[in-house]
Amino acid sequence: MSKIDKLIQRLLNNPKDFTWDEVVQILKHFGFFELKTGKTTGSGRKFVNEKKKIIILHKPHPVNVVKPYAVKIVIDILKGENLI
């Protein structure tokens, strides 16, 4: 099993300690990239893929651990796009 496969499996287990960097790595693996929307976005981050599917997440701070609802959003969207 590859590193990304292990990371996806970890995501699907709804961990309470999933980091922002892990979310970004998974989204990039599935063709999502972060939209650079200017200086006024604050902690909000938008990711989009070639099908124009947008995922909006809050980048956590000062701790790098994403909230459980954000993990659920990522899982639901990736499942909805038949990526996982």
C-alpha positions in Angstrom: 0.0 0.0 0.0 1.4 3.4 -1.0 1.8 6.4 1.3 -1.1 8.2 -0.3 -3.3 5.1 0.0 -2.5 4.9 3.7 -3.3 8.6 4.1 -6.6 8.1 2.3 -7.4 5.2 4.6 -6.6 7.3 7.6 -8.9 10.1 6.3 -11.7 7.6 5.9 -11.3 6.6 9.6 -12.3 10.2 10.6 -9.3 10.8 12.8 -9.4 13.6 15.4 -5.8 14.6 14.6 -5.9 15.0 10.8 -3.6 17.9 9.8 -4.0 20.6 7.3 -1.0 19.4 5.4 -2.5 15.9 5.1 -5.8 17.4 3.7 -3.8 19.5 1.2 -1.8 16.4 0.1 -4.9 14.3 -0.5 -6.7 17.1 -2.4 -3.7 17.6 -4.6 -3.5 13.9 -5.3 -7.1 14.1 -6.6 -6.4 17.1 -8.9 -7.5 19.9 -6.6 -5.5 23.0 -6.4 -5.8 26.0 -4.1 -7.3 29.2 -5.6 -5.3 32.3 -4.8 -8.1 34.8 -4.2 -6.2 37.8 -2.8 -5.4 39.2 0.6 -8.9 39.4 2.0 -9.6 35.7 2.4 -8.2 35.3 5.9 -8.2 31.7 7.0 -10.7 30.6 4.3 -9.2 28.4 1.6 -10.8 27.4 -1.7 -9.7 24.3 -3.7 -11.0 23.5 -7.2 -10.5 20.7 -9.7 -10.7 20.6 -13.5 -14.5 19.9 -13.2 -14.8 23.2 -11.3 -15.8 21.4 -8.1 -15.0 23.8 -5.3 -14.1 22.9 -1.7 -14.1 25.7 0.9 -12.2 25.0 4.1 -11.0 26.9 7.1 -7.2 26.6 7.5 -6.8 26.0 11.3 -4.5 28.1 13.4 -2.5 28.2 15.6 -2.8 24.4 15.7 -2.5 22.6 12.4 -5.3 20.0 13.1 -8.5 20.4 11.1 -11.9 20.2 12.7 -13.9 17.0 12.4 -16.5 18.7 10.3 -13.8 19.7 7.7 -12.7 16.0 7.5 -16.3 15.1 6.9 -16.7 17.7 4.1 -13.6 16.4 2.3 -14.8 12.8 2.6 -18.3 13.6 1.4 -17.0 15.6 -1.6 -14.4 13.0 -2.6 -17.1 10.3 -2.4 -19.6 12.4 -4.3 -17.0 12.8 -7.1 -16.4 9.0 -7.1 -12.7 9.6 -6.2 -12.8 7.4 -3.1 
